[in-house]
Amino acid sequence: MTLIETLIGRRVIKTALSVFFTALICQALNIPAVFAVMTAIVTVEPTAQDSFKKGLVRLPASAIGSFYAATFFHFFHISPLSYALAALFTIVTCYRLKLFDGLLVATLTSVAMVYVIDGRPIDAFFVRLLTTTIGLSVSTIVNFIILPPNYLKQITSEMDDVLYLAGIDLGYFAVSLQKRELDLIQAQTRKVFDTFQARLLKVEQLILNQQKESVYHNALYKQKTNIDLELKQLQLVKLMHYHIGNLTMPLHTDIEWSDDTLLDVVTIVNDLSGYLKKPMNCDSDTLKQHLYTLNHTFSQSAKREATLTDYLHAETVILYELIQLTELMTCYHELESAN
């Protein structure tokens, strides 16, 4: 099953199983399966909790769509007016009742049902209500029982990618700093920084999905501690993202460090960049030494007098951000080591 999961994907497998069991039940009851199958397909969500919550919305929404389809078929039979009015009233009603998650399914059910009504509209309405209930119930049960989602491996992989992007961004900063040409970093880092941010949002969504799933499967997975750890690390990476972003912002004064001081700072930045790219190489003693050096250099740079227009010089800003970043990386490394 693991090989099949890798090649096809859990959600696709669960969708196929939901369709199969839904159609099987409808066949046994001798009722049309197409609307039940449609409902089953759209109800398979990333988590069991989402399937259940959205199912509670889609059921009444589909009932509304079926009602309008039966009503307008009764008055206008199969005609453009029936399709248009069924869609219009379904959308407006679902929107007014805030059934947003069921709006699309209800509208598709409504317009499709106009064409397939055979016999009395009232009978068709109750049949559609039954098939929708079957589709929702089957897909929710399948999503809950079969192949429960486990996002922890994906979270770890995505987090490594996020840290690697952060390391690349910091590496660009080190090159620009060494050349004393910080203006160059804007064009170089913008794309990397935006990708960094997008991947960070993806990690956050994966952790949220895993938290939702743990409500139902915590006894099976026993992974609540892992989720809490990932959440703490995510908060640290978010703060790293913030401080790296500040380093790439335009600075208002030139850097007046000596060549030796500049070399020391660039070396530290390159080390931090390397640790972000390969967290397993991170050394806590080296981080502490870098933190001491940065704080000492900061205390010297802070003595530089402010001008009428610039109260924080480039050196002060850079060192402050690097100190914060180093502290965050130290905390991250401690959490990783404790895992």
C-alpha positions in Angstrom: 0.0 0.0 0.0 2.9 2.4 0.7 4.1 2.1 -2.9 0.6 2.8 -4.2 0.3 5.8 -1.9 3.5 7.2 -3.3 2.6 6.7 -6.9 -1.0 7.8 -6.7 -1.5 9.7 -3.4 -3.7 9.1 -0.4 -6.4 11.6 -1.3 -6.8 10.1 -4.8 -7.1 6.6 -3.4 -9.7 7.7 -0.9 -11.6 9.6 -3.6 -11.7 6.4 -5.7 -12.9 4.3 -2.8 -15.5 6.8 -1.9 -16.9 6.8 -5.5 -16.8 3.0 -5.5 -18.7 2.5 -2.2 -21.2 5.3 -3.0 -22.0 3.8 -6.4 -22.3 0.4 -4.9 -24.8 1.5 -2.3 -26.9 3.4 -4.9 -26.9 0.4 -7.1 -28.1 -1.8 -4.2 -30.9 0.7 -3.5 -31.7 1.0 -7.2 -31.3 4.8 -7.3 -29.3 7.0 -9.7 -25.7 7.2 -8.5 -24.4 10.2 -10.5 -25.3 12.9 -8.0 -24.1 10.8 -5.1 -20.8 10.2 -6.8 -20.4 13.9 -7.6 -21.0 14.7 -4.0 -18.6 12.0 -2.8 -15.8 13.4 -5.0 -16.0 17.0 -3.7 -16.4 15.9 -0.1 -13.0 14.2 0.3 -11.0 17.0 2.0 -7.3 17.0 3.3 -8.6 16.2 6.8 -11.4 14.2 8.3 -12.5 17.3 10.2 -12.8 19.4 7.1 -14.9 16.6 5.4 -17.3 16.5 8.3 -17.7 20.3 8.7 -18.0 21.0 5.0 -20.4 18.0 4.7 -22.7 19.6 7.2 -22.8 22.7 4.9 -23.1 20.8 1.6 -26.0 18.7 2.6 -28.5 21.6 3.1 -27.0 23.5 0.2 -27.6 20.5 -2.1 -31.1 20.2 -0.7 -31.7 23.8 -1.7 -30.4 23.2 -5.2 -32.6 20.1 -5.6 -35.6 22.0 -4.4 -35.2 24.8 -6.9 -34.5 22.4 -9.7 -37.7 20.4 -8.9 -39.7 23.6 -8.5 -38.8 25.3 -11.8 -39.0 22.0 -13.7 -42.6 21.7 -12.5 -43.4 25.2 -14.0 -41.2 25.4 -17.1 -40.0 21.8 -17.7 -36.7 21.4 -19.5 -36.0 24.9 -20.8 -33.3 27.7 -20.6 -35.5 29.5 -18.1 -35.5 26.4 -15.8 -31.7 26.2 -15.8 -31.2 29.9 -15.3 -33.7 30.3 -12.5 -32.6 27.1 -10.7 -28.9 28.4 -10.8 -29.9 31.9 -9.8 -32.0 31.1 -6.8 -29.6 28.4 -5.6 -26.7 30.8 -5.6 -28.6 33.6 -4.0 -30.1 31.4 -1.3 -26.8 29.7 -0.4 -25.0 33.0 -0.4 -27.6 34.6 1.9 -27.5 31.6 4.3 -23.7 31.7 4.2 -23.4 28.1 2.9 -20.3 29.1 0.9 -18.6 25.7 1.0 -21.7 24.1 -0.6 -22.5 26.7 -3.1 -20.7 25.2 -6.1 -22.0 21.6 -5.5 -25.5 22.9 -4.9 -25.5 24.9 -8.1 -24.1 22.0 -10.2 -26.6 19.7 -8.7 -29.5 22.1 -9.4 -28.8 22.7 -13.1 -27.9 19.0 -13.8 -31.0 17.8 -12.0 -33.3 19.8 -14.3 -32.3 17.6 -17.2 -32.7 14.2 -15.5 -36.0 14.7 -13.6 -38.2 11.8 -14.6 -41.6 11.5 -13.1 -42.9 13.7 -10.3 -40.6 16.6 -9.3 -41.3 15.9 -5.6 -40.0 12.3 -6.0 -36.9 13.5 -7.8 -36.2 16.0 -4.9 -36.2 13.3 -2.3 -34.2 10.9 -4.4 -31.6 13.7 -4.9 -31.6 14.4 -1.2 -31.0 10.7 -0.4 -28.2 10.3 -3.0 -26.5 13.5 -1.7 -26.7 12.1 1.9 -25.1 8.8 0.8 -22.3 10.6 -1.0 -21.5 12.8 1.9 -21.7 10.1 4.5 -19.5 7.6 2.5 -16.8 10.0 1.7 -16.6 11.3 5.2 -16.4 7.8 6.7 -13.7 6.8 4.1 -11.7 9.9 4.9 -11.9 9.2 8.6 -11.1 5.5 8.6 -9.0 4.7 5.5 -5.4 6.0 5.2 -5.7 8.8 7.8 -3.6 11.8 6.7 -0.1 12.0 8.2 1.6 15.3 7.3 4.6 15.0 9.6 7.1 13.7 7.0 5.9 16.4 4.5 6.2 19.1 7.2 9.8 18.0 7.9 10.7 18.0 4.2 9.0 21.4 3.6 10.7 22.9 6.7 14.1 21.8 5.4 13.4 23.5 2.1 12.3 26.7 3.8 15.5 26.8 5.9 17.5 26.1 2.7 15.9 29.1 1.0 16.7 31.2 4.1 20.3 30.1 3.8 20.4 31.1 0.1 18.9 34.5 1.0 21.5 35.0 3.7 24.3 33.9 1.4 23.4 36.6 -1.1 23.5 39.1 1.8 27.0 37.9 2.7 28.3 38.5 -0.8 26.8 42.0 -1.0 28.1 42.8 2.4 31.6 41.7 1.5 31.6 43.9 -1.6 30.1 46.8 0.5 27.4 46.9 -2.2 24.2 46.2 -0.3 22.1 47.9 -2.9 22.7 44.9 -5.2 20.9 42.5 -2.8 17.4 43.8 -3.6 17.2 42.3 -7.1 19.0 39.1 -6.1 16.9 38.2 -3.0 13.4 39.3 -4.0 12.5 36.1 -5.8 14.1 33.9 -3.2 12.5 35.8 -0.4 9.0 35.6 -2.0 9.5 31.8 -2.5 10.7 31.6 1.1 7.5 33.3 2.3 5.2 31.1 0.1 6.8 27.9 1.3 6.5 29.1 4.9 2.7 29.5 4.4 2.6 26.0 3.0 4.3 24.6 6.1 1.9 26.5 8.3 -1.1 25.0 6.5 0.3 21.5 6.8 0.8 21.9 10.5 -2.8 23.2 10.8 -4.0 20.1 8.9 -2.0 17.8 11.2 -3.4 19.5 14.2 -7.0 19.0 13.0 -6.3 15.4 12.2 -4.8 14.7 15.6 -8.1 15.5 17.2 -9.5 12.3 15.8 -6.4 10.1 15.4 -4.2 11.2 18.3 -4.6 7.8 20.0 -3.5 6.1 16.8 -0.6 8.4 15.9 0.5 9.5 19.4 2.2 12.5 17.6 0.8 15.5 19.5 4.3 16.2 20.9 5.8 16.2 17.4 3.1 18.6 16.2 3.8 21.0 19.1 7.5 20.9 18.3 6.9 21.6 14.7 4.7 24.5 15.7 7.3 26.0 17.9 9.9 25.6 15.2 7.6 27.3 12.7 7.3 30.3 14.9 11.0 30.6 15.1 11.4 30.3 11.3 8.8 33.0 10.9 10.9 35.3 13.1 14.0 34.3 11.1 12.1 35.3 7.9 11.3 38.7 9.4 14.9 39.4 10.4 16.4 38.2 7.1 13.9 40.4 5.4 15.1 43.4 7.4 18.7 42.6 6.4 17.7 43.0 2.7 16.0 46.3 3.2 17.8 49.5 1.9 20.1 51.0 4.4 20.6 54.8 4.7 24.3 55.0 5.6 27.4 53.4 4.3 29.3 50.7 6.2 32.3 52.1 8.0 33.8 48.9 9.4 37.4 48.1 9.1 38.3 45.3 6.7 39.0 43.0 9.7 35.7 43.7 11.3 33.9 43.3 8.0 35.6 40.0 7.4 34.5 38.8 10.9 30.9 39.7 10.2 30.9 38.2 6.7 32.3 35.0 8.1 29.6 34.8 10.7 26.9 35.4 8.0 28.3 32.7 5.8 28.3 30.3 8.8 24.7 31.1 9.6 23.8 30.6 5.9 25.5 27.2 5.9 23.7 26.1 9.1 20.4 27.1 7.6 21.1 25.1 4.4 22.3 22.1 6.4 20.8 22.2 10.0 22.5 18.9 10.9 25.9 20.7 10.7 24.8 23.3 13.2 27.1 23.6 16.2 25.7 25.3 19.4 29.2 26.3 20.7 30.0 28.1 17.4 26.6 29.9 17.5 27.3 31.0 21.1 30.8 32.3 20.0 29.3 34.1 17.0 26.7 35.7 19.3 29.4 36.9 21.7 31.3 38.4 18.7 28.2 40.1 17.3 27.3 41.6 20.7 30.8 42.9 21.2 30.9 44.5 17.8 27.4 45.9 18.3 28.5 47.6 21.5 31.4 49.3 19.6 29.2 50.3 16.6 26.5 51.7 18.8 29.0 54.3 20.1 29.0 56.0 16.6 27.3 59.3 16.9 23.9 59.8 15.2 23.4 62.4 12.6 20.4 64.7 12.2 18.8 62.4 9.6 20.1 58.9 10.6 19.8 57.7 14.1 20.5 54.1 13.3 23.6 53.5 11.1 23.9 50.6 8.8 26.3 48.8 11.1 23.9 49.0 14.0 21.0 47.7 12.0 22.9 44.8 10.5 24.4 43.7 13.8 21.0 43.9 15.6 19.3 41.7 13.0 22.2 39.2 13.0 22.1 39.0 16.8 18.4 38.3 16.7 18.8 35.8 13.9 21.6 34.0 15.7 19.5 33.7 18.9 16.6 32.3 17.0 18.8 29.7 15.3 20.2 28.7 18.6 16.7 28.1 19.9 15.8 26.2 16.8 18.9 24.0 17.2 18.0 23.3 20.8 14.5 22.2 19.9 15.9 20.0 17.1 18.4 18.4 19.4 15.7 17.8 22.1 13.5 15.9 19.6 
